[in-house]
Amino acid sequence: MPKRILIGTVVSDKTDKTVVVKVERKVKHPLYGKIIRRSKKYHAHDEANAFKTGETVRIEETAPISKLKTWKVIDRVTAGKTAAIEADV
């Protein structure tokens, strides 16, 4: 069986070797037909503590690493939304 791969945004990197990734998906409401957003948070393994809050990452399903972690971060899709500001001196 192939491993699932999801793309989401890192919302927390406070724990050691772990990031929390929020994955959003859009679904159609069964009765009203409106498109609504559903999200879920996944704890993913980050061996080098390389990923920071705000970055978009790709995660892959793995064998259980701990009680909550069954995903690992593969790579960075885009960096965070922090922009450098230059000061006029």
Backbone as a printed PyTorch tensor [residue, N CA C, xyz], in Angstrom:
tensor([[[  0.8460,  -1.1790,   0.0000],
         [  0.0000,   0.0000,   0.0000],
         [  0.8940,   1.2460,   0.0000]],

        [[  0.6290,   2.2000,  -0.8950],
         [  1.4760,   3.3980,  -0.9600],
         [  1.2650,   4.2910,   0.2510]],

        [[  2.3020,   5.0560,   0.5730],
         [  2.2350,   5.9820,   1.7000],
         [  1.5250,   7.2520,   1.2730]],

        [[  0.6680,   7.7660,   2.1600],
         [ -0.0240,   9.0140,   1.8580],
         [  0.9330,  10.1810,   2.0050]],

        [[  0.7990,  11.1670,   1.1380],
         [  1.5980,  12.3860,   1.1960],
         [  0.6310,  13.5680,   1.2320]],

        [[  0.8040,  14.4590,   2.2210],
         [ -0.0500,  15.6230,   2.3720],
         [  0.7990,  16.8910,   2.3910]],

        [[  0.1810,  18.0180,   2.0380],
         [  0.8600,  19.3110,   2.0740],
         [  0.1170,  20.1980,   3.0630]],

        [[  0.8850,  20.8220,   3.9780],
         [  0.2660,  21.6760,   4.9790],
         [  1.2220,  22.7280,   5.4910]],

        [[  0.7470,  23.5080,   6.4560],
         [  1.5120,  24.6050,   7.0210],
         [  1.9320,  24.2640,   8.4400]],

        [[  3.1930,  24.5400,   8.7690],
         [  3.6880,  24.3040,  10.1230],
         [  3.0780,  25.3460,  11.0490]],

        [[  2.3830,  24.9000,  12.0970],
         [  1.7620,  25.8310,  13.0410],
         [  2.4960,  25.8580,  14.3750]],

        [[  3.3350,  24.8400,  14.6550],
         [  4.0990,  24.8230,  15.8940],
         [  5.3790,  24.0290,  15.6950]],

        [[  6.4800,  24.5720,  16.2550],
         [  7.7600,  23.8610,  16.2090],
         [  8.4190,  23.8810,  17.5880]],

        [[  7.6130,  23.9530,  18.6320],
         [  8.1310,  24.1120,  19.9870],
         [  8.7290,  22.8330,  20.5560]],

        [[  8.2370,  21.6820,  20.1680],
         [  8.7590,  20.4400,  20.7160],
         [  9.9900,  19.9800,  19.9500]],

        [[ 10.8430,  19.1910,  20.6100],
         [ 12.0900,  18.7310,  20.0120],
         [ 11.8170,  17.6490,  18.9770]],

        [[ 12.3360,  17.8360,  17.7720],
         [ 12.2320,  16.8850,  16.6600],
         [ 10.7900,  16.6260,  16.2160]],

        [[  9.8960,  17.5720,  16.5070],
         [  8.4930,  17.4270,  16.1130],
         [  7.9510,  18.7690,  15.6380]],

        [[  7.1650,  18.7390,  14.5710],
         [  6.4240,  19.9220,  14.1420],
         [  4.9550,  19.5350,  14.0240]],

        [[  4.0790,  20.5070,  14.2440],
         [  2.6480,  20.2870,  14.0690],
         [  2.2630,  20.9390,  12.7520]],

        [[  1.6800,  20.1350,  11.8570],
         [  1.3450,  20.5920,  10.5070],
         [ -0.1720,  20.6160,  10.3550]],

        [[ -0.6990,  21.7670,   9.9240],
         [ -2.1350,  21.9190,   9.6920],
         [ -2.4110,  21.7060,   8.2110]],

        [[ -3.2410,  20.7110,   7.9150],
         [ -3.5960,  20.3830,   6.5330],
         [ -5.0500,  20.7800,   6.3180]],

        [[ -5.2840,  21.6140,   5.3150],
         [ -6.6430,  22.0570,   5.0030],
         [ -7.1370,  21.3950,   3.7280]],

        [[ -8.4260,  21.0850,   3.7130],
         [ -9.0370,  20.5440,   2.5050],
         [-10.4030,  21.2000,   2.3380]],

        [[-10.8720,  21.2430,   1.1100],
         [-12.1650,  21.8510,   0.8310],
         [-13.1560,  20.7510,   0.4720]],

        [[-14.3120,  20.7770,   1.1240],
         [-15.3630,  19.7860,   0.8750],
         [-16.6820,  20.4950,   0.6130]],

        [[-17.5520,  19.8160,  -0.0780],
         [-18.8720,  20.3530,  -0.3680],
         [-19.8310,  19.9140,   0.7360]],

        [[-20.5780,  20.8610,   1.2850],
         [-21.5380,  20.5460,   2.3300],
         [-22.5930,  19.5970,   1.7640]],

        [[-22.9090,  18.5120,   2.4780],
         [-23.8140,  17.5020,   1.9160],
         [-25.2310,  17.9930,   1.6250]],

        [[-25.7330,  18.9440,   2.4080],
         [-27.0920,  19.4220,   2.1910],
         [-27.1460,  20.7340,   1.4030]],

        [[-26.3260,  21.6970,   1.7960],
         [-26.4240,  23.0400,   1.2200],
         [-25.5300,  23.2640,   0.0040]],

        [[-24.5580,  22.4190,  -0.2020],
         [-23.7350,  22.5150,  -1.3960],
         [-22.6250,  23.5450,  -1.3550]],

        [[-22.5260,  24.2900,  -0.2630],
         [-21.4770,  25.2980,  -0.1490],
         [-20.1210,  24.6110,   0.0810]],

        [[-19.0800,  25.1690,  -0.5140],
         [-17.7330,  24.6590,  -0.3170],
         [-17.2140,  25.1960,   1.0120]],

        [[-16.8280,  24.2990,   1.9150],
         [-16.3260,  24.7030,   3.2240],
         [-14.9430,  24.1080,   3.4500]],

        [[-14.1630,  24.7700,   4.3210],
         [-12.8000,  24.3070,   4.6100],
         [-12.7970,  23.4560,   5.8730]],

        [[-12.1510,  22.3170,   5.7940],
         [-11.9350,  21.4480,   6.9440],
         [-10.4390,  21.3400,   7.1550]],

        [[ -9.9970,  21.3580,   8.4040],
         [ -8.5690,  21.2580,   8.6660],
         [ -8.3140,  20.2200,   9.7500]],

        [[ -7.1070,  19.6830,   9.7260],
         [ -6.6850,  18.7130,  10.7200],
         [ -5.2050,  18.9320,  10.9830]],

        [[ -4.7880,  18.7230,  12.2410],
         [ -3.3910,  18.9040,  12.6140],
         [ -2.7180,  17.5430,  12.7660]],

        [[ -1.5230,  17.4340,  12.2160],
         [ -0.7360,  16.2120,  12.2980],
         [  0.5950,  16.5160,  12.9680]],

        [[  1.0280,  15.6430,  13.8630],
         [  2.3580,  15.7420,  14.4530],
         [  3.3100,  14.9950,  13.5350]],

        [[  4.3560,  15.6750,  13.0670],
         [  5.2900,  15.0780,  12.1170],
         [  6.7140,  15.1300,  12.6650]],

        [[  7.4870,  14.1010,  12.3350],
         [  8.8710,  13.9920,  12.8020],
         [  9.7790,  14.8930,  11.9760]],

        [[ 10.5820,  15.6990,  12.6590],
         [ 11.5430,  16.6170,  12.0350],
         [ 12.8840,  16.3950,  12.7250]],

        [[ 13.6810,  15.4900,  12.1950],
         [ 14.9160,  15.0410,  12.8480],
         [ 15.8880,  16.1820,  13.1550]],

        [[ 16.0570,  17.1130,  12.2260],
         [ 17.0720,  18.1680,  12.3810],
         [ 16.5100,  19.4730,  12.9390]],

        [[ 15.2510,  19.5150,  13.3150],
         [ 14.5940,  20.7550,  13.7500],
         [ 14.7890,  21.8620,  12.7150]],

        [[ 14.6200,  21.5170,  11.4460],
         [ 14.9190,  22.4380,  10.3550],
         [ 13.7220,  23.2910,   9.9320]],

        [[ 12.5180,  22.9080,  10.3020],
         [ 11.3290,  23.5910,   9.8060],
         [ 10.7410,  24.4940,  10.8710]],

        [[ 10.3490,  25.7090,  10.4580],
         [  9.8560,  26.7230,  11.3830],
         [  8.3920,  27.0350,  11.1010]],

        [[  7.7610,  27.7200,  12.0470],
         [  6.3550,  28.0920,  11.9360],
         [  6.1080,  28.9490,  10.6950]],

        [[  5.0470,  28.6520,   9.9670],
         [  4.6790,  29.4290,   8.7860],
         [  5.1200,  28.8110,   7.4810]],

        [[  6.0150,  27.8400,   7.5070],
         [  6.4950,  27.2190,   6.2750],
         [  5.4970,  26.1730,   5.7880]],

        [[  5.3980,  26.0480,   4.4760],
         [  4.5680,  25.0130,   3.8770],
         [  5.4490,  23.8080,   3.5950]],

        [[  5.0300,  22.6490,   4.1100],
         [  5.8520,  21.4470,   4.0090],
         [  5.0450,  20.2810,   3.4620]],

        [[  5.7710,  19.2700,   2.9940],
         [  5.1640,  18.0280,   2.5150],
         [  5.4560,  16.9490,   3.5580]],

        [[  4.4160,  16.2390,   4.0330],
         [  4.6060,  15.1930,   5.0320],
         [  4.1870,  13.8500,   4.4590]],

        [[  4.8300,  12.7760,   4.9700],
         [  4.5910,  11.4270,   4.4740],
         [  4.2440,  10.5130,   5.6340]],

        [[  3.3010,   9.6290,   5.4270],
         [  2.8870,   8.6840,   6.4470],
         [  3.9710,   7.6340,   6.6760]],

        [[  4.2400,   7.2990,   7.9490],
         [  5.2590,   6.3100,   8.2880],
         [  4.7100,   5.3670,   9.3580]],

        [[  5.5340,   4.4170,   9.7380],
         [  5.2020,   3.5740,  10.8810],
         [  5.2030,   4.4440,  12.1320]],

        [[  4.4330,   4.0920,  13.1600],
         [  4.3680,   4.9400,  14.3540],
         [  5.7410,   5.1820,  14.9850]],

        [[  6.0440,   6.4650,  15.2460],
         [  7.3000,   6.8620,  15.8750],
         [  7.0720,   7.0540,  17.3700]],

        [[  5.9180,   7.5900,  17.7340],
         [  5.5370,   7.7620,  19.1360],
         [  4.0080,   7.7020,  19.2060]],

        [[  3.4630,   8.0820,  20.3520],
         [  2.0210,   8.0160,  20.5350],
         [  1.2560,   8.8510,  19.5020]],

        [[  1.7640,  10.0480,  19.2230],
         [  1.0700,  10.9500,  18.3040],
         [  1.6960,  11.0160,  16.9150]],

        [[  2.9780,  10.6740,  16.7920],
         [  3.6820,  10.8720,  15.5210],
         [  3.6350,   9.6300,  14.6430]],

        [[  2.9390,   9.7470,  13.5130],
         [  2.9580,   8.7030,  12.4890],
         [  3.2540,   9.3100,  11.1220]],

        [[  3.7880,  10.5280,  11.1310],
         [  4.1270,  11.2390,   9.9020],
         [  5.5490,  11.7650,  10.0250]],

        [[  6.2300,  11.9610,   8.8930],
         [  7.5350,  12.6120,   8.8940],
         [  7.5660,  13.6540,   7.7930]],

        [[  8.3380,  14.7070,   8.0150],
         [  8.4380,  15.7950,   7.0480],
         [  9.4140,  15.3820,   5.9510]],

        [[  8.9810,  15.4800,   4.6950],
         [  9.8420,  15.1280,   3.5590],
         [ 10.6720,  16.3330,   3.1390]],

        [[  9.9870,  17.4250,   2.7850],
         [ 10.7110,  18.6010,   2.3180],
         [  9.8500,  19.8480,   2.4580]],

        [[ 10.4790,  20.9920,   2.1890],
         [  9.8340,  22.3000,   2.2710],
         [  9.2750,  22.6510,   0.8970]],

        [[  8.0090,  23.0540,   0.8590],
         [  7.3960,  23.4860,  -0.3970],
         [  7.6870,  24.9680,  -0.6030]],

        [[  7.3700,  25.7890,   0.3970],
         [  7.7080,  27.2150,   0.3610],
         [  8.1400,  27.6430,   1.7480]],

        [[  8.8980,  28.7200,   1.8100],
         [  9.3440,  29.2560,   3.0970],
         [  8.2090,  30.0420,   3.7320]],

        [[  8.4330,  30.5050,   4.9440],
         [  7.4230,  31.2730,   5.6700],
         [  7.1670,  32.6230,   5.0380]],

        [[  6.1670,  33.3210,   5.5480],
         [  5.7710,  34.5930,   4.9720],
         [  6.4680,  35.7580,   5.6550]],

        [[  7.7000,  35.5470,   6.0760],
         [  8.4510,  36.6310,   6.6950],
         [  9.2440,  37.3530,   5.6100]],

        [[  9.1090,  38.6450,   5.5630],
         [  9.7890,  39.4330,   4.5380],
         [ 10.8790,  40.2850,   5.1900]],

        [[ 11.9750,  40.4110,   4.4920],
         [ 13.0680,  41.2480,   4.9960],
         [ 12.7240,  42.7090,   4.7510]],

        [[ 12.9770,  43.5260,   5.7380],
         [ 12.6980,  44.9560,   5.6140],
         [ 14.0190,  45.7030,   5.6840]],

        [[ 14.2620,  46.5200,   4.6730],
         [ 15.4850,  47.3050,   4.6450],
         [ 15.2480,  48.6750,   5.2560]],

        [[ 16.1790,  49.0980,   6.0840],
         [ 16.0780,  50.4110,   6.7050],
         [ 16.9220,  51.4200,   5.9490]],

        [[ 16.3780,  52.6050,   5.7380],
         [ 17.1330,  53.6740,   5.0860],
         [ 17.9670,  54.4010,   6.1420]],

        [[ 19.2860,  54.2930,   5.9870],
         [ 20.1720,  54.9200,   6.9670],
         [ 20.7930,  56.1670,   6.3920]]])
